[in-house]
């Protein structure tokens, strides 16, 4: 399975025609896919100059912003869906941005590398930080400032009064619902604010 299969699996969580905010949208490939294949509209938020340029070239609406500065420019429930795909682990205040995701969007979809995946556990047992296809960096040059697990995120969502609508792991583009904390390289959550 490829990155395309992973993108398709995540896109299936976004209802057709949704207004989407993609936080840390990178080169805009996900939002481009959602616009073409699911009839969505919306904006990407990205900080890196090269990625902002790539979004513009793709025809993706993008706002250049450092996410650590927050989302004050957006009102409550401004979007149907807010995406945080491979963003949470790069943020200084991940908990604040998680609350902002739930505030700005009616639903949020969060996906991040699951540090509890069995190959990572095995690497740590051998005394080394993991280097895998999902976590391809050495400990000293990683852009990830946080590591978390599927179970950690469940606890964080509960602490912040967020209701988990769906949760599973992704491994090689396939959903993993049985023991996702150990069997999946990516943790995926669809959530909303509790009533």
C-alpha positions as a printed NumPy array, in Angstrom:
array([[  0.   ,   0.   ,   0.   ],
       [  1.097,   3.533,  -0.708],
       [  0.731,   7.034,   0.632],
       [ -2.178,   7.355,  -1.802],
       [ -3.998,   4.497,  -0.042],
       [ -3.447,   6.228,   3.309],
       [ -4.731,   9.535,   1.896],
       [ -7.819,   7.771,   0.501],
       [ -8.495,   6.072,   3.866],
       [ -8.343,   9.435,   5.661],
       [-10.406,  11.189,   2.968],
       [-13.24 ,   8.679,   3.473],
       [-13.724,  10.184,   6.946],
       [-14.552,  13.583,   5.382],
       [-18.18 ,  13.894,   4.215],
       [-18.607,  14.91 ,   0.582],
       [-19.02 ,  18.644,   0.053],
       [-17.511,  19.559,   3.431],
       [-15.87 ,  22.875,   4.176],
       [-12.399,  21.807,   5.364],
       [ -9.508,  23.445,   7.214],
       [ -6.276,  21.445,   6.825],
       [ -3.784,  22.36 ,   9.565],
       [ -0.169,  21.89 ,   8.538],
       [ -1.323,  21.039,   5.026],
       [  2.179,  20.554,   3.598],
       [  2.125,  20.739,  -0.188],
       [ -1.687,  20.739,  -0.252],
       [ -2.053,  17.232,  -1.668],
       [ -4.782,  16.168,   0.794],
       [ -6.916,  19.275,   0.302],
       [ -6.399,  19.018,  -3.47 ],
       [ -7.598,  15.397,  -3.32 ],
       [-10.63 ,  16.331,  -1.208],
       [-11.568,  19.108,  -3.639],
       [-11.267,  16.87 ,  -6.722],
       [-12.638,  13.594,  -5.38 ],
       [-15.08 ,  14.619,  -2.642],
       [-16.282,  18.066,  -3.747],
       [-14.887,  19.775,  -0.647],
       [-13.791,  23.387,  -0.286],
       [-11.676,  25.151,   2.282],
       [ -8.215,  26.298,   3.27 ],
       [ -4.868,  24.901,   4.184],
       [ -2.675,  26.372,   6.911],
       [  1.056,  26.029,   6.299],
       [  4.178,  27.799,   7.523],
       [  6.946,  26.609,   5.171],
       [  7.491,  28.84 ,   2.128],
       [  8.093,  25.958,  -0.305],
       [  4.893,  24.205,   0.78 ],
       [  2.845,  27.406,   0.494],
       [  4.133,  27.789,  -3.067],
       [  3.266,  24.143,  -3.828],
       [ -0.293,  24.737,  -2.543],
       [ -0.683,  27.808,  -4.748],
       [  0.562,  25.839,  -7.769],
       [ -2.027,  23.155,  -7.015],
       [ -4.811,  25.709,  -6.761],
       [ -5.295,  25.096,  -3.023],
       [ -6.284,  28.102,  -0.911],
       [ -3.552,  28.452,   1.679],
       [ -2.849,  30.799,   4.587],
       [  0.759,  31.096,   5.76 ],
       [  0.647,  30.832,   9.535],
       [  2.622,  29.287,  12.379],
       [  0.111,  27.019,  14.124],
       [  1.731,  27.645,  17.489],
       [  0.175,  31.142,  17.205],
       [ -3.314,  29.595,  17.301],
       [ -6.47 ,  29.898,  15.203],
       [ -7.974,  33.103,  16.618],
       [ -8.802,  34.32 ,  13.086],
       [-11.507,  31.628,  12.812],
       [-14.813,  31.625,  14.646],
       [-16.433,  28.671,  16.368],
       [-17.634,  25.936,  13.979],
       [-16.312,  27.828,  10.927],
       [-15.583,  24.515,   9.179],
       [-17.322,  21.178,   8.876],
       [-14.029,  19.316,   9.317],
       [-10.603,  20.35 ,  10.612],
       [ -7.738,  18.045,   9.646],
       [ -4.576,  17.55 ,  11.674],
       [ -2.717,  14.963,   9.604],
       [  0.849,  14.493,  10.844],
       [  0.741,  17.886,  12.544],
       [  0.193,  17.229,  16.253],
       [  3.7  ,  15.848,  16.838],
       [  5.3  ,  19.061,  15.516],
       [  3.448,  21.524,  17.756],
       [  4.763,  23.13 ,  20.922],
       [  1.306,  23.162,  22.515],
       [ -0.465,  20.166,  21.045],
       [ -3.252,  20.217,  23.648],
       [ -4.225,  23.824,  22.87 ],
       [ -4.295,  23.085,  19.131],
       [ -6.436,  20.013,  19.757],
       [ -8.972,  22.184,  21.6  ],
       [ -8.783,  24.757,  18.782],
       [ -9.423,  21.985,  16.232],
       [-12.597,  21.034,  18.097],
       [-13.644,  24.681,  18.442],
       [-13.118,  25.738,  14.817],
       [-14.518,  22.549,  13.281],
       [-17.741,  20.67 ,  13.837],
       [-15.557,  17.555,  13.677],
       [-11.818,  17.03 ,  13.753],
       [ -9.714,  14.313,  12.194],
       [ -6.318,  13.774,  13.792],
       [ -3.677,  11.329,  12.543],
       [ -0.137,  10.972,  13.875],
       [  2.681,   8.417,  14.128],
       [  1.809,   5.85 ,  16.796],
       [  4.943,   5.411,  18.888],
       [  3.501,   2.236,  20.466],
       [  3.551,   0.313,  17.159],
       [  5.309,  -3.005,  17.804],
       [  8.458,  -2.307,  15.706],
       [  8.984,   0.894,  17.717],
       [  8.588,  -1.007,  20.972],
       [ 11.101,  -3.594,  19.808],
       [ 13.61 ,  -0.909,  18.867],
       [ 13.301,   0.729,  22.305],
       [ 13.712,  -2.69 ,  23.981],
       [ 16.975,  -3.027,  22.044],
       [ 18.04 ,   0.305,  23.521],
       [ 17.618,   2.465,  20.411],
       [ 15.069,   5.02 ,  19.255],
       [ 13.04 ,   3.658,  16.337],
       [ 13.796,   4.515,  12.718],
       [ 11.018,   3.171,  10.498],
       [  9.224,   4.085,   7.301],
       [  6.682,   5.965,   9.458],
       [  9.34 ,   7.527,  11.719],
       [ 12.249,   7.874,   9.264],
       [ 14.473,  10.226,  11.28 ],
       [ 17.254,   9.657,  13.766],
       [ 16.534,  10.908,  17.292],
       [ 18.876,  13.876,  16.817],
       [ 17.417,  15.22 ,  13.548],
       [ 13.711,  14.507,  13.831],
       [ 11.205,  17.319,  13.208],
       [  8.882,  15.586,  15.71 ],
       [  9.03 ,  17.364,  19.039],
       [  6.534,  14.938,  20.608],
       [  5.944,  11.225,  20.495],
       [  2.57 ,   9.811,  21.41 ],
       [  0.565,   6.636,  21.227],
       [ -2.959,   5.675,  20.306],
       [ -3.759,   5.168,  24.005],
       [ -2.162,   8.503,  24.97 ],
       [ -4.43 ,  10.319,  22.533],
       [ -7.545,   8.586,  23.893],
       [ -6.631,   9.908,  27.353],
       [ -5.929,  13.424,  26.006],
       [ -9.272,  13.534,  24.155],
       [-11.113,  12.444,  27.317],
       [ -9.25 ,  15.037,  29.428],
       [-10.379,  17.777,  27.019],
       [-14.048,  16.663,  26.882],
       [-13.809,  15.522,  23.273],
       [-16.051,  12.745,  22.05 ],
       [-14.334,  10.171,  19.853],
       [-16.626,   9.351,  16.929],
       [-14.275,   6.844,  15.311],
       [-10.777,   5.592,  16.077],
       [ -8.511,   3.091,  14.375],
       [ -4.973,   2.547,  13.237],
       [ -3.607,   2.666,   9.718],
       [ -0.898,   0.327,   8.529],
       [  0.159,   0.314,   4.879],
       [ -3.058,   2.161,   3.963],
       [ -5.304,  -0.432,   5.642],
       [ -7.497,   0.207,   8.685],
       [ -6.456,  -1.673,  11.824],
       [ -9.254,  -1.957,  14.372],
       [ -7.992,  -4.927,  16.419],
       [ -5.236,  -3.825,  18.829],
       [ -4.371,  -0.664,  16.883],
       [ -2.039,   0.603,  19.619],
       [  0.361,  -2.265,  18.92 ],
       [ -0.427,  -3.129,  15.3  ],
       [ -0.559,   0.228,  13.471],
       [  2.076,   2.821,  12.598],
       [ -0.522,   5.612,  12.407],
       [ -3.225,   6.469,  14.944],
       [ -6.409,   8.025,  13.521],
       [ -9.194,   9.735,  15.47 ],
       [-12.401,  11.47 ,  14.376],
       [-13.757,  13.612,  17.19 ],
       [-16.045,  16.434,  18.218],
       [-16.653,  18.579,  21.277],
       [-18.869,  16.927,  23.859],
       [-22.331,  18.485,  24.084]])
